[in-house]
């Protein structure tokens, strides 16, 4: 399970990646995209970019499909020709404060491969960098009513927030103690100054106090496009220190990752930075935690 340099070589579950066909024009955020996002990302592309790695399962996270078509992405994924292990489970999309949400969640729950929902909440003081216009959306009664329905159905929630929302997210996690929350993209360390990183670290550490919150160390380079191993190391290790090896997952965010790094570079960084983990800890973060939390049944 390790090579001659002591680096992990065992199985991997990638619990965060996206597939899309640009020719369908079903992803508004991709219109006008450049670089790797100007092209489609289909199963063959994921297989090409992950060649040489022992990928045994993946989770497809909703890719911003056209609003108003909540089940179209599922139907498209179901029809794709791909290995059984690829997109073995889905995280669907739903606006939790929409009146039609309960019916949508029930249909998702009945699908069989949908194990979680994502409704992006990430807010930034600069509107140009915000994914959500409302900083406190997660605290609104209407939004929490949708989350309560999700909780009753036994689905998890992919929590994409910014450091400015960590305290509020902790209150949410404590209000829903039986719901599994999974933080996306390391908790989004936007501000790379010393002060900004301290703010991110403190929020993440506080959020980790809720035992029903886990984290995906995914798309390491999203907020660090001019990365080095030395700049990535503290982010990986701080996430691990906060959540421990039992609640930390490693993930790619392919193909968005490709704007600043390759899959090989990302997973090469994971292996190098986490070389000191025990075999049991390595297995946990590289595949076992994802298998458990997303119920892949591997």
C-alpha positions as a printed Julia matrix, in Angstrom:
298×3 Matrix{Float64}:
   0.0    0.0     0.0
   3.11   2.22   -0.04
   5.84   2.73   -2.6
   9.59   2.71   -2.0
   9.38   6.34   -0.81
   6.71   5.54    1.74
   3.91   7.23   -0.23
   0.36   5.84   -0.19
  -0.49   3.68   -3.23
  -3.75   2.09   -2.06
  -7.33   2.54   -3.27
  -8.94   5.96   -3.66
 -12.51   7.14   -3.55
 -12.85  10.61   -5.04
 -15.9   12.11   -3.31
 -16.12  15.33   -5.31
 -16.02  15.67   -9.08
 -18.25  16.91  -11.9
 -19.29  15.66  -15.33
 -20.9   17.84  -17.98
 -21.47  18.06  -21.73
 -20.88  21.58  -23.01
 -22.83  20.85  -26.21
 -26.06  20.58  -24.16
 -25.65  24.15  -22.81
 -27.27  23.16  -19.52
 -24.77  24.81  -17.16
 -25.17  28.61  -17.11
 -21.98  29.18  -15.09
 -19.92  27.53  -17.83
 -21.05  29.9   -20.58
 -17.97  31.84  -21.6
 -15.69  29.62  -19.52
 -12.05  29.3   -20.54
  -9.26  26.79  -20.02
 -10.3   23.25  -19.12
 -13.86  24.41  -18.44
 -14.31  25.44  -22.07
 -14.48  21.73  -22.92
 -16.89  18.98  -21.9
 -15.93  16.67  -19.07
 -17.2   13.17  -19.75
 -16.28   9.78  -18.26
 -13.47   9.28  -20.78
 -11.91  12.58  -19.67
 -11.99  11.6   -16.01
 -10.47   8.2   -16.86
  -7.71   9.89  -18.87
  -6.82  12.36  -16.13
  -6.82   9.75  -13.34
  -4.87   7.07  -15.23
  -2.45   5.22  -12.97
  -4.51   5.74   -9.81
  -6.51   2.97   -8.16
  -9.87   4.78   -8.17
 -12.48   2.4    -6.77
 -15.4    4.83   -6.44
 -16.45   8.43   -6.98
 -19.23  10.79   -5.91
 -20.67  13.12   -8.52
 -21.52  16.49   -7.01
 -24.15  18.59   -8.76
 -22.56  20.73  -11.43
 -24.85  23.74  -11.55
 -27.39  22.35  -14.02
 -29.99  24.73  -15.48
 -32.38  25.88  -12.71
 -35.91  24.58  -13.02
 -34.83  21.12  -14.2
 -34.02  19.39  -10.89
 -34.03  15.82  -12.21
 -32.54  16.34  -15.66
 -28.97  16.05  -14.41
 -29.79  12.73  -12.72
 -31.32  11.34  -15.91
 -28.29  12.47  -17.91
 -25.88  10.86  -15.43
 -27.88   7.64  -15.37
 -27.69   7.4   -19.16
 -23.93   7.95  -19.41
 -21.77   4.99  -20.35
 -19.24   4.75  -17.53
 -17.66   2.21  -15.16
 -19.87   1.15  -12.26
 -17.53   2.78   -9.77
 -17.67   6.2   -11.45
 -20.41   8.49  -10.14
 -21.5    5.58   -7.99
 -23.35   8.06   -5.78
 -24.76  11.52   -6.5
 -25.07  14.76   -4.54
 -28.05  16.53   -6.09
 -29.02  20.18   -6.11
 -32.03  21.78   -4.45
 -32.84  25.31   -3.31
 -33.92  24.41    0.2
 -36.1   27.5     0.65
 -38.18  26.92   -2.49
 -41.83  25.87   -1.99
 -41.44  22.82   -4.22
 -38.42  21.54   -2.26
 -40.13  18.8    -0.19
 -41.43  17.02   -3.3
 -38.04  17.37   -5.01
 -36.19  15.95   -2.01
 -38.56  13.0    -1.79
 -37.97  12.17   -5.43
 -34.22  12.49   -4.93
 -34.38  10.19   -1.93
 -36.27   7.55   -3.94
 -33.69   7.6    -6.75
 -31.28   5.2    -5.07
 -27.97   6.8    -6.01
 -28.65  10.24   -4.5
 -27.2   10.31   -0.98
 -26.92  14.04   -0.39
 -27.9   17.54   -1.46
 -25.9   20.7    -2.08
 -27.32  24.21   -2.0
 -24.32  26.54   -2.24
 -24.24  29.11    0.58
 -20.76  30.59    0.15
 -20.77  34.36    0.76
 -17.88  36.81    0.41
 -17.75  40.52    1.4
 -16.9   41.22   -2.25
 -20.1   40.46   -4.24
 -17.97  39.49   -7.24
 -16.54  36.57   -5.24
 -19.79  35.45   -3.64
 -21.69  32.37   -4.72
 -24.7   33.47   -2.65
 -26.07  36.99   -2.38
 -27.34  36.34    1.16
 -24.81  35.88    3.95
 -27.34  34.49    6.45
 -29.51  32.37    4.18
 -28.81  29.22    6.24
 -30.51  30.85    9.24
 -33.79  31.72    7.52
 -36.84  29.73    8.69
 -37.83  28.82    5.12
 -34.37  27.46    4.32
 -34.18  25.49    7.56
 -37.61  24.02    6.85
 -36.16  22.51    3.68
 -33.15  21.24    5.59
 -35.47  19.66    8.16
 -37.17  17.71    5.36
 -33.79  16.6     4.04
 -32.85  15.44    7.54
 -36.05  13.39    7.83
 -35.22  11.63    4.57
 -31.76  10.62    5.77
 -29.82  12.58    3.14
 -26.57  14.41    3.93
 -25.85  18.07    3.18
 -22.77  19.31    1.32
 -21.9   22.56    3.08
 -20.13  25.05    0.82
 -19.48  28.15    2.92
 -16.84  30.82    3.43
 -14.85  31.6     6.61
 -17.24  34.51    7.33
 -20.04  31.95    7.81
 -18.31  29.34    9.98
 -19.87  30.45   13.29
 -23.34  30.42   11.77
 -22.69  27.0    10.23
 -21.72  25.67   13.67
 -25.07  26.85   15.05
 -26.79  25.09   12.14
 -24.91  21.83   12.73
 -25.84  21.92   16.42
 -29.48  22.6    15.56
 -29.53  19.48   13.35
 -27.4   17.0    15.32
 -28.55  13.93   13.39
 -27.81  15.41    9.97
 -24.43  14.77    8.35
 -22.83  18.01    7.11
 -19.87  17.77    4.73
 -17.78  20.93    4.28
 -16.65  21.47    0.68
 -13.27  22.72   -0.56
 -11.48  23.04    2.8
 -14.0   25.63    3.99
 -12.93  28.02    1.21
  -9.79  29.83    2.45
 -10.26  32.85    0.16
  -7.93  35.25    1.99
  -4.35  33.99    1.86
  -2.88  36.68    4.1
  -1.7   35.61    7.55
  -4.73  37.3     9.09
  -7.09  35.71    6.58
  -5.69  32.24    7.13
  -5.91  32.65   10.91
  -9.59  33.63   10.51
 -10.21  30.58    8.3
  -8.38  28.25   10.7
 -10.23  29.5    13.76
 -13.62  29.12   12.09
 -12.81  25.63   10.84
 -11.57  24.51   14.25
 -14.74  25.8    15.9
 -16.96  24.12   13.3
 -15.18  20.81   13.83
 -16.46  20.81   17.42
 -19.78  19.56   16.03
 -19.35  15.77   15.65
 -21.8   15.6    12.73
 -19.55  17.76   10.49
 -16.89  16.28    8.21
 -14.65  17.98    5.63
 -13.54  17.42    2.07
 -10.0   18.61    1.39
 -10.96  19.27   -2.22
  -9.67  21.56   -4.96
  -6.68  22.61   -2.9
  -5.64  25.1    -5.56
  -8.98  26.9    -6.0
  -7.91  29.73   -3.69
  -4.17  29.28   -4.29
  -3.61  29.26   -8.07
   0.14  29.95   -7.74
   0.51  27.1    -5.29
   3.57  25.28   -4.07
   3.76  22.21   -1.85
   4.72  24.56    0.99
   1.58  26.67    0.46
  -0.69  23.63    0.27
   0.78  21.83    3.28
  -0.7   24.01    6.07
  -4.18  23.89    4.51
  -4.16  20.08    4.37
  -2.68  19.71    7.83
  -4.96  22.32    9.43
  -8.04  20.56    8.04
  -6.73  17.25    9.35
  -5.89  18.75   12.76
  -9.4   20.16   13.09
 -11.41  17.16   11.95
  -9.07  14.25   12.56
  -8.46  11.32   10.26
 -11.95   9.95   10.97
 -13.8   13.0     9.51
 -11.45  14.12    6.72
 -11.8   13.13    3.06
  -9.47  13.89    0.17
 -11.12  14.87   -3.12
 -10.25  16.35   -6.48
 -13.03  18.7    -7.68
 -12.14  17.51  -11.19
 -12.25  19.15  -13.71
 -12.4   22.56  -11.94
  -9.13  21.54  -10.32
  -7.59  21.67  -13.81
  -7.66  25.47  -13.86
  -4.52  25.42  -11.71
  -3.35  21.8   -11.28
  -3.65  18.28  -12.61
  -5.21  15.35  -10.76
  -1.73  13.88  -10.49
  -0.37  17.07   -8.92
  -3.22  17.26   -6.41
  -3.04  13.65   -5.31
   0.74  13.75   -5.44
   0.57  16.64   -2.97
  -1.85  14.7    -0.75
   0.48  11.69   -0.68
   3.57  13.75    0.05
   2.0   15.97    2.7
   0.32  13.06    4.48
   3.25  10.67    4.24
   3.48  10.53    8.02
  -0.01   9.09    8.55
  -0.38   5.49    9.66
  -1.74   2.93    7.21
  -5.13   3.02    8.94
  -5.25   6.83    8.86
  -4.23   6.89    5.18
  -6.96   4.43    4.24
  -9.48   6.51    6.16
  -8.76   9.8     4.39
  -8.13   8.35    0.92
 -11.23   6.15    0.75
 -12.85   4.69    3.85
 -14.4    7.9     5.18
 -15.92   8.71    1.79
 -17.21   5.16    1.52
 -18.95   5.49    4.89
 -20.22   9.06    4.71
 -21.54   8.79    1.15
 -22.66   5.17    1.54
 -20.9    3.84   -1.56
 -20.98   0.27   -0.29
 -17.46  -0.51   -1.49
